[in-house]
Amino acid sequence: MIEAIEPLMTALQSEAAAAPAIEPSAAAALAVGLAAFGAGYAERGIGAAAMGAIAEDEDLFVNGLILTVLPETLVILALVVVFLV
């Protein structure tokens, strides 16, 4: 009985190994979504610290703005990669 099933199992395993796990468009969406989630998570702490610094000294506004916007470059780079591929 096992001898009859073995060729079928071999064929199914070779076919499954050749197929991608998810579609390319789904992989691109997942990559951009994870990059956006990471940027939002980073901005959470940076934004709070920047607002505290600006409340104490208004001259730190530009520094706080730059540091708050920096994580968004992750999302921009992810979108660039998705549209170039």
C-alpha positions, 0 to 999 in steps of 0.5 A: 500500500505504501508503495502505491502512495509514495509516487503521489507523495513525491509529486505533491512535495515537489509541487508544493516546494516550487510554489511560493507561500503567498502571492507577490502582491500580498508579500508587498502589502505585508512588507509595507504594512510591517514597515508602517507599523514599525514606524508608528511604534518608533514615532510613539516614543519619539513624539512624546519625548519631542513634545516634552522637550519642546514644552521646556525649550521652544528652540528644540522644535526643529530637532523634535520635528526631524526626529519625529519624521525620520521613522517615516522614511522606512515607509517611504523606502518600502513603497519605493521598493514595492513600486520598483519591483 
